[in-house]
Amino acid sequence: MVEESRDERRIRTNRVNLWMTIYGKRERIFFTKDVIRILGVPNYICIRVNAGWNSVLIMPCADKDYLSFKVPSGILSEPNKKMEFRSKAFTDTLLKRNGLALQGTYTVQGWYFENRNALIFDFRNVTTSSKHSE
């Protein structure tokens, strides 16, 4: 697989789906493949939450970093591979702190910041998703 340069990723940001979906009922958080693609397909990503729990930052990191998650190999080439993780405590806290129902399904658009090679998902712009609700 040919890796894109940061400039190529930056140019494409207006045409990609940079979304995070929170499945409260299933206690899972899912990121679109474009999130992984724009970060340069790292081996691991880290999740950071601000003090108010109203935004989430995703960025490449090392395997030993706090809240690091392995990116599945072949995620871009294999249609059934997903970037998701399950954590009841994290998912519940994220939903509660943002005044959202624990059984709901929500999507948040991400914004790419090239200078940090990171995405920020702002929960002040969360939308309820019926498309993926159970």
C-alpha positions as CSV (number, residue, x, y, z in Angstrom):
1,M,0.0,0.0,0.0
2,V,1.3,3.5,-0.9
3,E,1.2,5.9,2.0
4,E,-0.1,9.4,1.3
5,S,1.8,12.5,2.3
6,R,0.3,14.9,4.8
7,D,-0.4,17.4,1.9
8,E,-2.4,14.8,0.1
9,R,-4.4,14.0,3.2
10,R,-5.0,17.7,3.9
11,I,-6.3,18.3,0.4
12,R,-8.8,15.5,0.7
13,T,-10.2,16.6,4.1
14,N,-13.2,18.3,2.4
15,R,-14.2,15.0,0.7
16,V,-13.9,12.5,3.6
17,N,-16.1,11.1,6.3
18,L,-14.4,12.0,9.6
19,W,-16.9,10.6,12.0
20,M,-17.0,9.1,15.5
21,T,-20.1,7.1,16.4
22,I,-20.9,6.2,20.0
23,Y,-23.2,3.2,20.4
24,G,-24.4,3.6,24.0
25,K,-26.4,0.4,24.1
26,R,-23.4,-1.7,22.9
27,E,-20.8,0.3,24.9
28,R,-18.7,0.8,21.8
29,I,-17.1,3.7,19.9
30,F,-16.4,3.5,16.2
31,F,-14.3,5.6,13.9
32,T,-14.7,5.7,10.2
33,K,-11.8,4.4,8.0
34,D,-11.2,8.0,6.8
35,V,-10.2,8.9,10.4
36,I,-7.5,6.3,10.2
37,R,-6.5,7.2,6.7
38,I,-6.1,10.9,7.3
39,L,-3.8,10.1,10.3
40,G,-1.5,8.2,8.0
41,V,-2.7,4.7,9.0
42,P,-0.7,4.5,12.3
43,N,-0.2,1.3,14.2
44,Y,-1.8,2.8,17.3
45,I,-4.1,5.7,18.0
46,C,-4.6,7.5,21.3
47,I,-7.8,8.9,22.6
48,R,-7.7,12.0,24.8
49,V,-10.6,13.8,26.4
50,N,-10.6,17.4,27.6
51,A,-11.4,18.2,31.2
52,G,-15.0,19.0,30.5
53,W,-15.5,15.8,28.5
54,N,-17.0,17.7,25.6
55,S,-14.3,17.0,23.1
56,V,-12.3,14.0,22.1
57,L,-8.9,14.1,20.4
58,I,-7.5,11.2,18.3
59,M,-3.9,11.0,17.2
60,P,-1.2,8.5,16.3
61,C,0.8,7.2,19.3
62,A,3.0,4.4,20.6
63,D,1.6,1.2,21.9
64,K,2.6,2.0,25.5
65,D,0.8,5.4,25.6
66,Y,-2.1,5.8,27.9
67,L,-5.4,5.0,26.1
68,S,-3.7,3.6,23.0
69,F,-5.6,1.3,20.7
70,K,-4.2,-1.0,18.0
71,V,-5.3,-0.1,14.5
72,P,-6.3,-3.4,12.8
73,S,-3.8,-4.4,10.1
74,G,-5.4,-4.2,6.6
75,I,-8.2,-1.9,7.9
76,L,-8.3,0.1,4.6
77,S,-8.1,-2.8,2.3
78,E,-10.4,-5.3,4.0
79,P,-14.1,-4.2,4.0
80,N,-15.1,-6.0,7.2
81,K,-12.3,-4.5,9.4
82,K,-13.4,-1.7,11.7
83,M,-11.8,0.7,14.1
84,E,-13.8,0.4,17.2
85,F,-13.3,-0.2,20.9
86,R,-15.5,-1.3,23.7
87,S,-15.4,0.3,27.2
88,K,-18.5,0.6,29.3
89,A,-16.9,3.1,31.7
90,F,-15.5,5.3,29.0
91,T,-18.6,5.3,26.9
92,D,-21.0,5.8,29.8
93,T,-18.9,8.7,31.2
94,L,-18.7,10.3,27.8
95,L,-22.4,10.1,27.3
96,K,-23.4,11.2,30.8
97,R,-21.0,14.2,30.9
98,N,-22.6,15.4,27.6
99,G,-26.2,14.9,28.8
100,L,-26.8,12.1,26.4
101,A,-28.9,8.9,26.9
102,L,-26.8,5.8,27.8
103,Q,-28.8,3.7,25.3
104,G,-28.6,6.1,22.5
105,T,-26.5,6.2,19.3
106,Y,-24.7,9.4,18.4
107,T,-22.4,10.7,15.7
108,V,-19.8,13.5,16.0
109,Q,-18.0,15.0,13.1
110,G,-14.2,15.3,13.4
111,W,-12.0,18.2,12.4
112,Y,-8.4,17.4,11.2
113,F,-5.5,19.6,12.5
114,E,-2.5,19.0,10.2
115,N,0.0,20.7,12.5
116,R,-0.7,18.1,15.2
117,N,-1.8,15.3,12.9
118,A,-4.8,14.9,15.1
119,L,-8.6,15.0,14.9
120,I,-10.9,16.7,17.4
121,F,-14.5,15.5,17.8
122,D,-16.6,18.3,19.5
123,F,-19.6,17.1,21.4
124,R,-21.3,20.4,21.3
125,N,-22.1,19.3,17.7
126,V,-23.3,15.8,18.4
127,T,-26.2,14.4,16.4
128,T,-28.6,11.6,17.3
129,S,-28.2,8.7,14.9
130,S,-31.2,6.5,14.2
131,K,-29.4,4.9,11.2
132,H,-27.3,2.6,13.5
133,S,-29.6,2.3,16.5
134,E,-30.5,-1.0,17.8
